[in-house]
Amino acid sequence: MARHTFHNRLGELVEIPEVAATQAKNTFGELLDHVAASGAVAITRHDVPKAVLLSYEEFESLSSMRSETLDALSTKFESLLQRMQTPAARKGMEAAFKATPAALGRAAVKAARRRR
């Protein structure tokens, strides 16, 4: 039986077993109890994974993780946008758009040397 892995709500990398769709249908109550205790199971059809049944705790964890990530990205974007709106940033962008190819090349080499 093939196994798949995912990071559970505790951040642990865990394996989830596969179960055939027919078996899932015929033993759904037992499968539900297993998922509630273990976190997840992959459901296959013709040996190809088609779905994953998650416990409600795992679902909530994944849902809140996504929200936190979107909030963090939104905050980061707003901060970056605010920094891009300063007079110094505008002046820098104007200079970059007016720069010759040679000047851009020199600036790129200079920046690359600083990062070493």
C-alpha positions as CSV (number, residue, x, y, z in Angstrom):
1,M,0.0,0.0,0.0
2,A,1.5,3.3,-1.0
3,R,1.8,6.1,1.5
4,H,1.8,9.9,1.2
5,T,3.2,12.4,3.6
6,F,2.0,15.8,4.8
7,H,2.8,18.2,7.7
8,N,0.0,17.9,10.3
9,R,-1.3,20.6,12.6
10,L,1.6,20.0,14.9
11,G,4.1,20.6,12.1
12,E,5.2,16.9,12.1
13,L,5.8,15.1,8.8
14,V,3.4,12.2,8.9
15,E,2.5,9.4,6.5
16,I,-1.1,8.9,5.5
17,P,-2.4,5.5,4.2
18,E,-4.3,4.9,1.1
19,V,-7.7,3.2,1.0
20,A,-9.6,2.2,-2.1
21,A,-12.8,4.2,-2.8
22,T,-14.9,1.0,-2.7
23,Q,-13.5,0.1,0.7
24,A,-14.0,3.7,1.9
25,K,-17.7,3.5,0.9
26,N,-18.2,0.1,2.5
27,T,-16.5,0.9,5.8
28,F,-17.1,4.6,6.0
29,G,-17.9,4.6,9.7
30,E,-14.6,2.8,10.6
31,L,-12.7,5.1,8.1
32,L,-14.2,8.2,9.7
33,D,-13.1,7.0,13.2
34,H,-9.6,6.2,11.8
35,V,-9.3,9.7,10.2
36,A,-10.5,11.4,13.4
37,A,-7.8,9.6,15.3
38,S,-4.9,9.7,12.8
39,G,-5.6,12.9,10.8
40,A,-6.0,11.9,7.2
41,V,-6.3,9.1,4.6
42,A,-5.9,9.2,0.8
43,I,-8.7,7.7,-1.2
44,T,-7.8,6.0,-4.4
45,R,-9.7,4.8,-7.5
46,H,-7.8,2.2,-9.6
47,D,-4.7,2.7,-7.4
48,V,-4.6,6.4,-8.3
49,P,-5.1,8.9,-5.4
50,K,-8.2,11.0,-6.1
51,A,-9.0,12.6,-2.7
52,V,-7.9,13.0,0.9
53,L,-10.2,12.7,3.8
54,L,-9.0,15.0,6.7
55,S,-10.0,15.2,10.3
56,Y,-11.8,18.4,11.2
57,E,-8.8,19.4,13.4
58,E,-6.5,19.1,10.4
59,F,-8.9,21.0,8.2
60,E,-9.2,23.9,10.7
61,S,-5.4,24.0,11.1
62,L,-4.9,24.2,7.3
63,S,-7.6,26.8,6.9
64,S,-6.2,29.1,9.7
65,M,-2.7,28.6,8.4
66,R,-3.7,29.9,5.0
67,S,-5.5,32.9,6.5
68,E,-2.5,33.8,8.6
69,T,-0.2,33.5,5.5
70,L,-2.5,35.7,3.4
71,D,-2.6,38.3,6.2
72,A,1.2,38.3,6.5
73,L,1.6,38.6,2.8
74,S,-0.9,41.4,2.7
75,T,0.9,43.3,5.4
76,K,4.3,42.8,3.7
77,F,2.8,44.0,0.4
78,E,1.3,47.1,2.0
79,S,4.7,47.9,3.6
80,L,6.6,47.4,0.4
81,L,4.1,49.5,-1.5
82,Q,4.4,52.3,1.0
83,R,8.2,52.3,0.7
84,M,7.9,52.4,-3.1
85,Q,5.8,55.6,-2.8
86,T,8.5,57.7,-1.1
87,P,10.2,60.6,-3.0
88,A,13.6,58.8,-2.9
89,A,12.1,55.6,-4.4
90,R,10.3,57.6,-7.2
91,K,13.6,59.4,-7.9
92,G,15.5,56.1,-8.1
93,M,12.9,54.6,-10.5
94,E,13.0,57.6,-12.7
95,A,16.8,57.4,-12.8
96,A,16.6,53.7,-13.6
97,F,14.2,54.2,-16.5
98,K,16.3,57.0,-17.9
99,A,19.6,55.2,-17.5
100,T,21.6,53.9,-20.5
101,P,22.2,50.2,-21.0
102,A,25.9,50.8,-20.0
103,A,24.9,52.5,-16.8
104,L,22.5,49.7,-15.9
105,G,25.2,47.2,-16.6
106,R,27.7,49.0,-14.3
107,A,25.0,49.2,-11.5
108,A,24.3,45.5,-11.8
109,V,28.0,44.6,-11.6
110,K,28.4,46.9,-8.6
111,A,25.3,45.4,-6.8
112,A,26.6,41.8,-7.5
113,R,30.0,42.6,-6.0
114,R,28.4,43.9,-2.8
115,R,26.4,40.7,-2.3
116,R,29.5,38.5,-2.3
